[in-house]
Amino acid sequence: MNLKKIAVIFGILLVLAAIVGFTVYQSQKNVVAVQTARVQKGDLNSVVSGSGEIKPKTFTNVGALAFGQITRLYVHEGDHVKRGQPLAQVDNTQPSANVAAGRAGVQASRTDAVAAEAAYKTAVADLARAKADEEQKRLDYQRAKGLFDQQLIAKADYDAKNAAYEASASGLQQAEARIAQTKAQLESANQRISQANAQLTATSDVLHKTSYIAPYDGVVTSLPVREGETVVMGIQNAPGSTLMTVADMSVVTAEIKVDETDIINVKMGQPAEVTIDAVQGQKFKAHVTEIGNNAMLRSTGVSTSQSNSASEEAKDFKVVVTLDNPPDNLRPGLSATAKITTATRQSALTIPIQALTVRNKKELEAKPASDAVQAAAPPSKAKDEDQQGVFVIRNKKAVFVPVKTGIAGTTEIEVMDGLKDGDEIVSGSYRVLRTLRNNASVKIDNSSPTKDQNQ
């Protein structure tokens, strides 16, 4: 009898346990496990990053300006040079001879000009003498004519005076013509001086271009030539020989590429932080000093204005940041990464970026389905029907709350409206956030997420 009672009681307990288990199972059937985070205040920085290389702000490729053989190199790669310091010498035998000939030509032209000037002065004196003689002969002729008219002198005397007057008039015309001639010769001699000086300037320029000097204080960062090599100047589309590169390393920049989606936030003067691969463990303060206007194709680095490639290809923009206190051991071409702070917020209300999601208005207005997690409705083509927001935990349910966001940091984003400090929101997993329904029942599981939960 006792055994029967025990069996009955045991059976009743099993039935009750089954009922409780079934009830718990049904109550947990539509509950989804979520990870949560708290809305909190903190300082937030919006950062745009890009990679590139170190470049001096000012550098000069010293190119060949004349054809010839390098006879002397005065510097080595890595040498520090001063403005005006000799860098290289190209064979100047022929240019030197041309300059000497030009100087002799200038001197000869000046001598000819002196002779022409003397001839002109002589002609001026002859003209004055011819004028005086003509005046004297004219007076003699007039007196002889008066006496002849009064029959006081013989006709032969009159004719002699008349001939002498006409001869002096001709001599005056000849003297005047000689003035014009010698003046023209003097002007021609002066023009030949100008011509000889111009030729001397041209030959001196050719000679000057065989000697290369430092344009400013700097460092020889590249020296691809050696003594004895022949260099040529550029012609039309063919570039000339480059003797060396001199860079002013007192102002150092990092030239980086910024994605087209981020360039709109980059402004002149914004602070930046530069890391250089070759200088481990150091970060250098910098600021934005140049922003490119033309996009460059990411695959080729060529400006879109110079390329016919498809417009769908990814594009970057060149941004130059200048290092505030560059170290002395930097070299052009070192790989660098710059992080530009485009915006800063103090005590901003922030949430994890992954908590932010988008839902369609029609989906939010629809009655909740039996399943807590279900494929979200397809996004509407009309963008104004999509809402950005987060799921807030309220009474063990995930309630979708639209939010207005501000700047975005590396892992967090600013919330301008819709949440308050301390709100608990759904932050994962990604698979749950992608399909979670509004007002779905949830349970919080903030244990270490598995690989499957993050998907």
LINCORQUI-V387657 format. One line per field, one symbol per residue. ss: DSSP state (H for helix, E for strand, L for the rest). phi: phi as a letter, one per 40 degrees, with the letter a starting at -180 (. if undefined). A space follows every 50 residues. Layout:
# LINCORQUI-V387657
ss = ???
phi = ???
This chain:
# LINCORQUI-V387657
ss = LHHHHHHHHHHHHHHHHHHHHHHHHHHHHLLEEEEEEELEEEEEEEEEEE EEEEEEEEEEEEELLLLEEEEEELLLLLLEELLLLEEEEELLHHHHHHHH HHHHHHHHHHHHHHHHHHHHHHHHHHHHHHHHHHHHHHHHHHHHHHHHHL LLLLHHHHHHHHHHHHHHHHHHHHHHHHHHHHHHHHHHHHHHHHHHHHHH HHHHHHHHLLEEELLLLEEEEELLLLLLLEELLLELLELLLEEEEEEEEE EEEEEEEEELLLHHHLLLLLEEEEEELLEEEEEEEEEEEEELLLLEELLL LLEHHHLLLLLLLLEEEEEEEEELLLLLLLLLLLEEEEEEEEEEEEEEEE EEHHHLEEEEHHHHHLLLLLLLELLLLLLLLLHHHEEEEEEEEELLEEEE EELEEEEELLLEEEEEELLLLLLEEEEELHHHHHHELLLEEEEELLLLLL LLLLL
phi = .ccccccccccccccccccccccccccccbbbcbbbabcacacbbcbbba baacaccbabccccbacicccabcbbcgccbbdgccbabbdbccdccccc cccccccccccccccccccccccccccccccccccccccccccccccccc fcbccccccccccccccccccccccccccccccccccccccccccccccc ccccccccccbbbccacabccaacbbcgcbbbccbfcccccbcabbbccc bbbbcbbbcccbccccbcgccabbbbdcbcgbbbcaacbabccbcbcccb gccccbbbccccccbbbcbbbbccbcccccbcgccabbbcccabbcfccb bcccccabbcdcccccccccccbadccdccccccccbcabcbcbfgbcbc bcbbbbcbccbbbcbcahbbdgdcbcbaccccccbcccgccbbcbccdcc ccccc
